[in-house]
Amino acid sequence: MSRMHRKLLAVFATAAGVAVILGATLGIALAKHSNTVSGVCANGQPGCNIHYVGTIRPQPVSPEKFTECLPAADWIGIYVWDGPNQKWLHFFNTRPGNPGNYPAYLNNTSAGGISSIPGFSGVVLIMRPGAASQSVTFLDANNETCN
């Protein structure tokens, strides 16, 4: 094999590798996502109930839609960092069966509630202490469904 053929082969191999990486990344960025979360630590003790779950699409999504697939009795709320205003925004679980019996007015934007989760946001999920480990789905677009 000549030197020119080796260089061409290296260029094609590199290009194919980059295409595989970018293609895999694009596939992740265009799909709803799942995380394993719980309200217990690895040693079985309660207390490890804070999880970074994030959004993976560039478009904003409503907090109701993002949390739609979570079991009502197992999560407390989500938090998003509002960088421009340097404060945390929240969305509490107010669905029937929620662990804290939180009233809906807590999610008003005047009380620091999240009206919309910006795309590519870091979202922190607070699970109910003691909740069993489970794989949950987060919806990253308003037109996605749990199934």
C-alpha positions in Angstrom: 0.0 0.0 0.0 1.5 3.3 -1.0 1.9 6.3 1.3 -0.9 8.1 -0.4 -3.3 5.2 0.0 -2.5 5.1 3.8 -3.2 8.8 4.2 -6.5 8.5 2.3 -7.5 5.5 4.5 -6.6 7.5 7.6 -8.7 10.5 6.4 -11.7 8.2 5.6 -11.4 6.4 9.0 -11.3 9.7 10.9 -14.3 11.0 9.0 -16.2 7.8 9.6 -15.4 8.0 13.3 -16.6 11.6 13.5 -19.8 10.7 11.7 -20.5 7.9 14.1 -19.9 10.1 17.1 -22.1 13.0 15.7 -24.8 10.6 14.6 -25.0 9.0 18.1 -25.1 12.4 19.7 -27.8 13.6 17.4 -29.9 10.5 18.3 -29.6 11.2 22.0 -30.5 14.9 21.5 -33.7 14.0 19.6 -35.3 11.6 22.1 -37.0 11.7 25.5 -34.8 10.3 28.1 -34.8 8.1 31.2 -32.9 8.2 34.4 -32.7 5.8 37.3 -33.7 7.7 40.5 -34.5 6.8 44.1 -35.0 8.2 47.5 -32.5 5.9 49.2 -28.7 5.7 49.3 -26.7 2.8 48.0 -26.4 1.4 51.5 -30.2 1.4 51.9 -30.4 4.5 54.1 -32.8 7.4 53.1 -31.4 10.7 52.2 -29.9 10.3 48.7 -33.0 11.8 47.0 -31.5 14.6 44.9 -30.8 13.8 41.2 -29.5 15.8 38.3 -31.8 14.9 35.3 -31.6 17.8 32.8 -33.3 18.4 29.5 -31.7 17.4 26.3 -33.6 19.3 23.6 -33.0 22.9 22.6 -36.7 23.9 22.8 -38.4 24.8 26.1 -40.8 22.4 27.8 -43.5 23.0 30.4 -42.7 21.6 33.9 -46.0 19.7 33.9 -45.0 17.9 30.6 -41.4 17.2 31.8 -42.7 15.5 34.9 -45.8 13.8 33.4 -44.4 10.3 33.5 -43.1 10.4 37.2 -45.2 8.4 39.7 -47.2 11.0 41.7 -46.3 9.5 45.1 -42.6 9.3 44.6 -41.3 12.8 43.7 -41.5 16.2 45.5 -40.3 18.8 43.0 -37.9 20.0 40.4 -35.5 23.0 40.4 -33.9 24.9 37.6 -31.2 27.6 38.0 -32.2 31.0 36.5 -28.8 32.3 35.6 -29.7 35.8 34.5 -31.5 36.5 37.8 -29.1 34.3 39.9 -31.8 32.3 41.7 -33.4 28.8 41.8 -36.9 28.3 40.3 -39.1 25.4 41.5 -42.0 23.3 40.4 -43.6 21.2 43.2 -45.7 18.1 42.6 -49.3 19.1 43.2 -50.9 16.0 41.6 -53.2 13.9 43.8 -51.2 11.5 45.9 -48.1 13.8 46.1 -46.0 13.2 49.1 -46.2 16.7 50.5 -49.8 17.8 49.8 -48.4 20.9 48.2 -50.9 23.5 47.1 -50.9 24.6 43.5 -50.2 28.3 44.2 -46.6 27.3 45.1 -45.9 26.9 41.4 -47.0 30.5 40.5 -44.2 32.4 38.9 -44.7 35.2 41.4 -43.7 32.6 44.1 -40.6 31.5 42.2 -42.4 28.8 40.1 -41.1 27.6 36.8 -43.3 28.6 33.9 -41.2 26.9 31.2 -38.0 24.9 31.4 -35.5 26.3 28.8 -33.9 23.9 26.4 -30.7 22.2 27.5 -31.4 23.2 31.1 -30.0 21.5 34.2 -32.9 20.2 36.1 -32.6 18.8 39.6 -35.2 16.3 40.8 -36.1 15.9 44.4 -37.5 12.4 45.2 -39.5 11.4 48.2 -37.1 10.1 50.9 -37.3 6.3 50.9 -38.8 6.0 47.3 -37.7 2.8 45.6 -35.1 2.9 42.9 -36.8 3.1 39.5 -36.2 4.1 35.9 -38.3 7.1 35.0 -38.9 8.9 31.7 -38.7 12.7 31.3 -40.4 14.3 28.4 -38.2 16.9 26.7 -40.9 18.3 24.3 -44.5 19.3 24.8 -45.6 16.8 22.1 -44.0 13.7 23.6 -45.9 11.0 25.5 -44.9 8.5 28.2 -45.4 5.4 26.0 
